[in-house]
Amino acid sequence: MKAAYAQRNVAIDILRALTMFVMIFVNDFWSVNDIPHWMQHAASGEDFLGLSDTVFPCFLFVMGMSIPFAVERRYAKGLSGESTAGHILARTLALLLMGVFIVNSETRLSPDAGYGIAAYRLLMVAAFILVWNQYPAAAGAKRERLYLLLKALGILILAYLAITFRDARGGVFASRWWGILGLIGWSYFLCAFIYMFARDRLKYLIPAWAILVLMSLAGSEMNEAHGGVALFSPPHPNFYSDALGILHIGNGTLPAFTLGGVILSVLCTRYSGMGWKKKLSAAALMSGLFLVAGMVSHRFWIVSKLSETPTWLFYITSLAIALYAVIYVIVEKGKAGWFNIIKPAGTATLTTYIVPYAAYSIAGIIGIGMPGWFTHGALSIVNCICFSLAIIWITWLLGRARVKLKV
């Protein structure tokens, strides 16, 4: 069965690409007006699931689906467990560092910083590319030295930004809330190591996932009808919260998405010989069970991304399984080409994520803006769709120029 992990799962790439397309789409809402409420994020304490609230957890889920393939491929190449652990640590550190720099870019800068926010973001993106670009295989010592010099330049740029950064209140460069990439990094760190030790043994993976789900159930505040407090809420400080804080596990919901993706990949690989109709029926059953779990839990917890409630976990897990099943069938029918327009977002995901920061900065510096009529009503949706497609197209062009981030 391990040989099945050597084959690239196109459906996972497509699901990742679709998730990234929607992520760039919803992240552009700030630039337009009249976005329907159902597309937006729910407010704090609001019992609501908007389109924007589905993107991040779906990405965590599809990231989890990729973990078994990545780890097993390393072992198939003869790489050691120590090497794999080092690789996981290096990827986690890269995601955390990028997350921190992006989070700091989202604050207003002090004039004492000596540069504007647009310059900060452009330098940040340039440094990310210099440090984490997937450089071509070196054809000699000179080329290797050049790549090392480029990486060193990127590190120096990041060090300069970190040292000189000052926010509007005089605050210095700090981790703050780690950012989306940082949260992805922490979930990846925990779930990749869980898989590294459990491998594809469901007797270990499923209990680990169940523990995370129980943590979510116990640690999430219930709705007002049931007291508005969590089932397990020890006084602070306490060892339990401090221990979870070390790995930024939170209430367990975010890594539960990722480990759920891991388990789905293991199941799909284990039963790869099953006909696609039986697979589709099994996926429908799993998706339906999580939908029911979400409906039941909704009686006790609101559905909220900001509060990371178990209801949110169950509903999005149901959605992610259903989406993957549909995409899998499309691929099996030989129609994967339908998604070619967004394909770069699935294979150059990190590049796709950072390109908008450069695009917004360049537009701000040279004064490019959309006409007012294109930022209101239904046309505002078209605007954001066009922007998302443009970012993916730019990512494709960068790939052609050998610029592709890989951690």
Backbone torsions as a table, in degrees:
resi	resn	phi	psi	omega
1	MET	NA	-28.0	-179.2
2	LYS	-59.3	-28.9	-179.7
3	ALA	-63.0	-26.8	-179.3
4	ALA	-64.5	-26.2	-179.9
5	TYR	-74.6	-14.8	179.8
6	ALA	-74.7	-20.4	-179.4
7	GLN	-86.1	133.2	-179.7
8	ARG	-70.8	132.2	179.8
9	ASN	-90.8	100.2	-176.2
10	VAL	-62.7	-34.6	-178.7
11	ALA	-62.6	-35.7	177.4
12	ILE	-66.2	-43.3	178.1
13	ASP	-59.2	-42.0	-178.9
14	ILE	-68.1	-42.4	177.8
15	LEU	-61.8	-40.0	177.3
16	ARG	-64.4	-42.3	179.7
17	ALA	-63.8	-43.2	179.5
18	LEU	-63.2	-42.0	178.7
19	THR	-62.2	-43.4	179.6
20	MET	-66.7	-39.1	177.5
21	PHE	-58.5	-46.9	-179.6
22	VAL	-68.4	-35.0	179.3
23	MET	-62.0	-47.7	178.4
24	ILE	-64.2	-38.2	179.0
25	PHE	-59.2	-52.3	-176.5
26	VAL	-74.0	-29.1	178.5
27	ASN	-69.4	-14.3	179.1
28	ASP	-91.2	0.8	-177.8
29	PHE	-60.5	-28.0	-177.3
30	TRP	-61.5	-22.5	-173.4
31	SER	-91.0	-3.5	-177.1
32	VAL	-129.6	-178.4	-178.1
33	ASN	-128.2	167.1	172.5
34	ASP	63.8	33.3	176.2
35	ILE	-74.6	130.1	179.9
36	PRO	-58.0	146.4	-176.5
37	HIS	-59.7	-35.2	-175.7
38	TRP	-68.2	-15.0	177.7
39	MET	-90.7	-15.7	-171.6
40	GLN	-90.4	174.0	173.0
41	HIS	-73.2	145.8	171.5
42	ALA	-71.3	146.2	176.5
43	ALA	-74.8	165.1	179.1
44	SER	-59.7	127.4	179.7
45	GLY	82.7	-4.2	-178.8
46	GLU	-82.4	133.7	178.7
47	ASP	-87.4	85.6	-170.5
48	PHE	-160.9	145.2	177.1
49	LEU	-124.2	102.1	177.7
50	GLY	-90.8	165.7	178.0
51	LEU	-55.3	-40.6	-179.1
52	SER	-62.8	-25.0	-178.6
53	ASP	-81.9	-5.4	-178.3
54	THR	-96.4	-16.5	-169.1
55	VAL	-73.0	-53.5	-176.8
56	PHE	-59.0	-48.4	179.3
57	PRO	-64.9	-33.8	176.6
58	CYS	-64.6	-35.9	177.4
59	PHE	-66.9	-42.0	176.9
60	LEU	-59.0	-39.8	-178.8
61	PHE	-65.8	-47.9	-178.1
62	VAL	-69.7	-29.8	173.1
63	MET	-61.8	-42.2	177.3
64	GLY	-62.0	-36.8	179.0
65	MET	-63.0	-28.1	-178.0
66	SER	-81.1	-21.9	-173.4
67	ILE	-60.3	-48.8	-179.8
68	PRO	-58.4	-39.8	-179.8
69	PHE	-64.9	-42.9	-178.1
70	ALA	-65.8	-45.4	-177.9
71	VAL	-67.8	-45.7	-177.5
72	GLU	-66.5	-33.3	177.0
73	ARG	-64.6	-37.2	178.3
74	ARG	-64.1	-44.7	179.3
75	TYR	-66.0	-36.2	179.5
76	ALA	-64.6	-28.1	178.2
77	LYS	-81.3	-2.3	179.5
78	GLY	88.3	9.4	179.0
79	LEU	-74.0	145.5	-174.4
80	SER	-79.7	167.0	174.5
81	GLY	-63.1	-37.8	178.1
82	GLU	-62.7	-40.7	177.9
83	SER	-64.5	-40.4	179.6
84	THR	-66.7	-41.0	176.8
85	ALA	-62.0	-41.9	177.8
86	GLY	-63.3	-38.0	178.1
87	HIS	-64.1	-43.4	178.7
88	ILE	-62.4	-43.8	179.1
89	LEU	-62.8	-42.5	-178.9
90	ALA	-64.5	-42.2	178.8
91	ARG	-65.2	-41.4	179.2
92	THR	-62.4	-46.8	-179.9
93	LEU	-60.1	-42.0	179.8
94	ALA	-61.4	-45.9	179.7
95	LEU	-64.0	-40.4	178.8
96	LEU	-64.4	-44.9	-179.5
97	LEU	-62.9	-47.3	179.0
98	MET	-62.9	-39.5	178.2
99	GLY	-60.8	-41.3	-179.6
100	VAL	-65.7	-44.8	-179.9
101	PHE	-63.8	-39.4	179.3
102	ILE	-67.1	-41.7	178.8
103	VAL	-59.8	-43.4	178.9
104	ASN	-67.1	-25.6	178.4
105	SER	-73.5	-12.4	-178.1
106	GLU	-91.4	5.5	177.5
107	THR	-106.0	161.0	175.4
108	ARG	-75.4	138.0	-178.0
109	LEU	-91.3	149.6	173.7
110	SER	-79.5	147.8	174.9
111	PRO	-59.1	-23.3	-179.9
112	ASP	-68.1	-15.5	-179.2
113	ALA	-65.9	-28.2	177.5
114	GLY	87.9	0.9	178.0
115	TYR	-153.4	157.9	179.2
116	GLY	-86.6	172.5	-176.8
117	ILE	-66.6	-32.5	178.7
118	ALA	-64.6	-42.8	178.5
119	ALA	-65.1	-40.2	177.6
120	TYR	-57.5	-48.0	-176.2
121	ARG	-67.8	-38.8	179.2
122	LEU	-65.7	-41.8	176.8
123	LEU	-65.0	-38.4	179.7
124	MET	-62.0	-48.7	-179.4
125	VAL	-64.1	-42.9	178.4
126	ALA	-60.1	-42.1	-180.0
127	ALA	-66.2	-41.5	177.1
128	PHE	-56.3	-45.2	-178.7
129	ILE	-65.1	-43.5	-178.8
130	LEU	-62.4	-40.7	-175.0
131	VAL	-80.2	-44.4	-169.8
132	TRP	-112.5	16.4	177.0
133	ASN	-67.1	146.0	175.9
134	GLN	-85.7	85.3	-176.4
135	TYR	-68.2	149.0	177.3
136	PRO	-61.4	157.7	177.9
137	ALA	-56.7	128.2	-175.4
138	ALA	-65.1	135.1	179.2
139	ALA	-107.9	55.5	179.3
140	GLY	128.6	166.8	-176.2
141	ALA	-64.3	-37.4	-179.0
142	LYS	-62.4	-43.8	179.5
143	ARG	-65.5	-38.6	177.5
144	GLU	-63.4	-42.0	178.1
145	ARG	-64.3	-37.6	178.3
146	LEU	-62.0	-45.0	-179.9
147	TYR	-63.4	-39.4	177.7
148	LEU	-64.5	-39.0	178.6
149	LEU	-65.6	-40.6	178.3
150	LEU	-63.8	-42.7	177.7
151	LYS	-63.7	-41.1	178.9
152	ALA	-63.5	-39.3	176.9
153	LEU	-61.9	-42.9	178.1
154	GLY	-61.5	-41.2	178.7
155	ILE	-63.6	-41.0	179.0
156	LEU	-63.9	-38.8	178.0
157	ILE	-63.7	-45.1	178.7
158	LEU	-63.6	-40.2	178.0
159	ALA	-62.7	-41.7	178.5
160	TYR	-61.4	-46.5	-179.9
161	LEU	-63.1	-41.2	-178.6
162	ALA	-66.3	-39.4	-176.4
163	ILE	-74.6	-38.8	-174.1
164	THR	-90.8	-9.6	-175.7
165	PHE	-62.5	133.9	171.5
166	ARG	-143.0	129.3	178.1
167	ASP	-85.7	-178.1	-173.6
168	ALA	-62.1	-23.1	179.5
169	ARG	-98.6	8.6	-179.7
170	GLY	86.2	5.3	179.9
171	GLY	-70.2	150.2	-177.6
172	VAL	-93.5	175.5	178.9
173	PHE	-58.7	128.5	-176.0
174	ALA	-150.4	162.2	-178.5
175	SER	-70.0	-26.8	-179.8
176	ARG	50.7	-110.9	-179.9
177	TRP	-112.4	16.2	175.7
178	TRP	76.1	-26.6	-179.8
179	GLY	81.0	172.2	-178.9
180	ILE	-60.4	-46.0	-179.8
181	LEU	-63.6	-36.3	177.8
182	GLY	-65.5	-43.0	177.9
183	LEU	-64.5	-38.6	174.9
184	ILE	-61.8	-42.3	-179.9
185	GLY	-60.7	-44.2	-179.7
186	TRP	-65.7	-41.6	178.7
187	SER	-66.1	-40.2	177.9
188	TYR	-61.7	-45.2	-178.4
189	PHE	-55.4	-51.3	-177.3
190	LEU	-65.7	-48.9	-173.0
191	CYS	-74.9	-31.1	177.3
192	ALA	-66.7	-39.8	178.6
193	PHE	-71.4	-35.8	175.3
194	ILE	-59.8	-45.7	-179.8
195	TYR	-67.8	-37.5	-178.4
196	MET	-58.4	-37.7	-179.3
197	PHE	-87.4	-33.1	-178.5
198	ALA	-88.3	-24.4	-172.8
199	ARG	54.1	-140.2	-174.7
200	ASP	-95.4	26.2	-179.2
201	ARG	-87.2	105.4	-176.2
202	LEU	-63.6	-25.1	-179.5
203	LYS	-64.4	-17.0	175.1
204	TYR	-105.0	-38.4	-176.6
205	LEU	-66.5	-44.3	-177.5
206	ILE	-65.8	-44.9	175.5
207	PRO	-60.9	-36.8	178.1
208	ALA	-63.0	-43.2	176.5
209	TRP	-63.8	-40.9	-179.6
210	ALA	-62.3	-36.9	178.2
211	ILE	-63.6	-42.2	178.5
212	LEU	-63.8	-40.4	178.4
213	VAL	-65.1	-42.3	177.7
214	LEU	-62.5	-38.2	176.2
215	MET	-61.9	-40.6	178.2
216	SER	-64.3	-43.4	179.1
217	LEU	-64.3	-40.2	-176.2
218	ALA	-80.6	-30.0	-172.2
219	GLY	-98.4	-3.6	-179.4
220	SER	-93.8	138.2	178.3
221	GLU	-66.0	132.5	178.7
222	MET	-79.3	168.2	-179.0
223	ASN	-70.5	171.9	-175.1
224	GLU	-62.0	-31.4	-179.7
225	ALA	-65.4	-19.3	-179.6
226	HIS	-118.6	30.3	170.9
227	GLY	99.1	-17.3	177.3
228	GLY	69.9	16.5	178.2
229	VAL	-126.9	162.3	179.7
230	ALA	-76.5	154.2	177.3
231	LEU	-63.1	-35.0	178.5
232	PHE	-124.2	105.2	-176.2
233	SER	-136.8	75.7	-178.9
234	PRO	-69.0	153.9	179.4
235	PRO	-65.2	150.2	179.1
236	HIS	-97.9	148.3	-7.0
237	PRO	-76.9	157.8	176.9
238	ASN	-148.9	157.3	-175.1
239	PHE	-63.6	-39.3	-177.1
240	TYR	-58.1	-52.8	-178.4
241	SER	-66.3	-39.0	179.8
242	ASP	-65.4	-39.1	179.9
243	ALA	-65.9	-43.0	178.1
244	LEU	-66.9	-32.0	-179.2
245	GLY	-66.4	-26.0	-179.9
246	ILE	-60.0	-42.5	-179.7
247	LEU	-101.7	8.0	178.8
248	HIS	52.9	47.6	179.3
249	ILE	-78.4	-22.9	-178.5
250	GLY	65.0	-133.2	177.7
251	ASN	-95.5	11.2	175.9
252	GLY	92.0	-8.8	-174.3
253	THR	-67.0	-47.2	-175.9
254	LEU	-62.9	-50.3	176.7
255	PRO	-66.0	-22.7	176.3
256	ALA	-64.8	-37.1	174.4
257	PHE	-59.0	-48.9	-175.8
258	THR	-65.4	-45.5	-179.7
259	LEU	-68.1	-29.6	173.7
260	GLY	-61.8	-40.0	176.0
261	GLY	-64.6	-39.4	176.5
262	VAL	-57.4	-48.5	-177.1
263	ILE	-63.8	-39.9	179.5
264	LEU	-63.0	-41.2	177.8
265	SER	-62.9	-41.6	178.8
266	VAL	-62.9	-43.2	179.0
267	LEU	-63.2	-44.7	-178.9
268	CYS	-63.0	-38.7	-179.7
269	THR	-72.5	-40.1	-179.0
270	ARG	-63.7	-35.1	-178.7
271	TYR	-111.0	37.4	-177.7
272	SER	-65.0	-24.1	-179.6
273	GLY	-79.9	-8.3	-179.8
274	MET	-71.2	145.4	177.6
275	GLY	-62.7	152.0	-174.8
276	TRP	-65.2	-28.2	178.2
277	LYS	-67.6	-41.1	176.9
278	LYS	-67.0	-38.5	177.4
279	LYS	-62.5	-42.8	179.4
280	LEU	-62.8	-40.1	178.7
281	SER	-65.4	-41.5	178.5
282	ALA	-64.2	-41.4	178.9
283	ALA	-64.7	-40.4	178.5
284	ALA	-62.4	-39.0	178.8
285	LEU	-64.9	-47.1	179.6
286	MET	-62.7	-45.4	179.8
287	SER	-61.5	-40.9	178.8
288	GLY	-64.4	-40.1	179.1
289	LEU	-63.4	-40.9	178.5
290	PHE	-70.0	-33.4	176.1
291	LEU	-63.4	-43.8	177.7
292	VAL	-63.6	-42.2	178.0
293	ALA	-59.8	-38.9	177.6
294	GLY	-65.5	-41.5	-179.6
295	MET	-65.4	-39.7	178.7
296	VAL	-68.2	-46.3	-178.2
297	SER	-67.4	-23.8	-179.9
298	HIS	-65.1	-17.6	176.1
299	ARG	-72.7	-20.3	-175.3
300	PHE	-115.6	-28.1	179.6
301	TRP	-128.7	145.6	172.7
302	ILE	-71.6	163.8	172.4
303	VAL	-94.6	116.5	-172.6
304	SER	-152.0	124.1	174.8
305	LYS	-69.4	-45.1	-175.9
306	LEU	-62.0	-35.6	179.1
307	SER	-90.3	-5.0	178.1
308	GLU	51.3	53.6	-174.9
309	THR	-79.1	157.3	176.6
310	PRO	-62.8	-29.1	177.1
311	THR	-61.6	-44.3	175.5
312	TRP	-59.5	-42.5	179.4
313	LEU	-60.9	-47.5	-176.3
314	PHE	-69.0	-44.2	-179.1
315	TYR	-62.7	-44.5	-176.8
316	ILE	-72.8	-35.0	175.6
317	THR	-61.4	-41.6	175.8
318	SER	-60.1	-45.2	-179.8
319	LEU	-63.5	-45.3	-177.2
320	ALA	-63.1	-42.3	178.7
321	ILE	-63.6	-43.3	-179.4
322	ALA	-64.1	-43.6	179.5
323	LEU	-62.3	-45.2	-180.0
324	TYR	-62.1	-41.7	-178.8
325	ALA	-61.6	-44.4	179.9
326	VAL	-63.1	-45.6	-179.9
327	ILE	-64.3	-39.3	179.0
328	TYR	-59.6	-43.4	179.5
329	VAL	-64.9	-41.4	178.2
330	ILE	-59.7	-42.6	178.3
331	VAL	-64.9	-43.7	179.9
332	GLU	-61.7	-29.9	179.0
333	LYS	-81.5	2.7	178.7
334	GLY	77.3	22.7	-177.0
335	LYS	-110.0	24.9	179.9
336	ALA	-60.6	-24.2	179.3
337	GLY	-61.4	-19.4	177.1
338	TRP	-56.6	-26.8	-174.1
339	PHE	-102.2	10.6	-176.4
340	ASN	-58.3	-31.4	-177.0
341	ILE	-63.6	-25.9	179.2
342	ILE	-112.9	7.9	-175.6
343	LYS	-53.7	-42.3	-178.9
344	PRO	-57.2	-28.1	-179.9
345	ALA	-69.5	-20.3	179.8
346	GLY	-91.3	-20.1	-178.9
347	THR	-111.3	-15.4	175.8
348	ALA	-130.4	56.1	-170.1
349	THR	-63.2	-45.5	-177.3
350	LEU	-66.2	-38.3	175.9
351	THR	-61.2	-45.3	179.3
352	THR	-58.0	-37.0	-176.5
353	TYR	-70.2	-36.9	-174.1
354	ILE	-90.4	-20.3	-177.8
355	VAL	-56.4	-41.4	179.8
356	PRO	-57.0	-32.4	179.6
357	TYR	-63.3	-38.4	176.1
358	ALA	-71.6	-40.7	-177.5
359	ALA	-63.1	-47.0	178.6
360	TYR	-61.7	-40.1	-177.6
361	SER	-67.0	-45.2	178.9
362	ILE	-62.9	-43.1	178.8
363	ALA	-61.5	-39.2	179.0
364	GLY	-67.7	-38.2	-177.9
365	ILE	-69.0	-43.7	-176.0
366	ILE	-95.1	1.0	172.7
367	GLY	78.1	28.5	176.9
368	ILE	-81.4	133.0	177.4
369	GLY	-149.1	157.0	178.9
370	MET	-81.2	145.3	175.3
371	PRO	-61.9	148.9	-175.5
372	GLY	-55.3	-36.5	-177.6
373	TRP	-66.9	-17.0	-179.1
374	PHE	-95.5	7.0	-178.1
375	THR	-122.4	16.1	179.5
376	HIS	-132.1	152.6	174.7
377	GLY	63.0	-149.2	-177.3
378	ALA	-62.6	-30.2	-179.2
379	LEU	-67.5	-22.8	176.8
380	SER	-65.5	-33.9	176.7
381	ILE	-67.9	-43.6	177.0
382	VAL	-60.2	-40.7	177.6
383	ASN	-55.3	-50.2	-177.0
384	CYS	-68.7	-34.7	176.1
385	ILE	-64.0	-44.4	178.9
386	CYS	-62.5	-39.8	179.3
387	PHE	-63.6	-44.1	-179.8
388	SER	-62.2	-43.0	177.7
389	LEU	-65.4	-37.4	179.4
390	ALA	-65.0	-39.9	178.5
391	ILE	-63.3	-41.6	179.3
392	ILE	-66.5	-37.6	177.2
393	TRP	-64.2	-42.4	177.0
394	ILE	-62.1	-40.6	177.3
395	THR	-59.4	-40.9	178.1
396	TRP	-63.3	-44.0	178.8
397	LEU	-62.0	-42.1	178.2
398	LEU	-62.3	-39.5	177.5
399	GLY	-61.7	-39.1	177.3
400	ARG	-63.9	-28.2	179.1
401	ALA	-91.6	14.6	178.6
402	ARG	67.0	31.6	175.5
403	VAL	-113.3	108.5	-178.4
404	LYS	-153.6	118.9	-179.7
405	LEU	-73.8	137.8	177.1
406	LYS	-149.2	124.6	178.5
407	VAL	-118.0	NA	NA
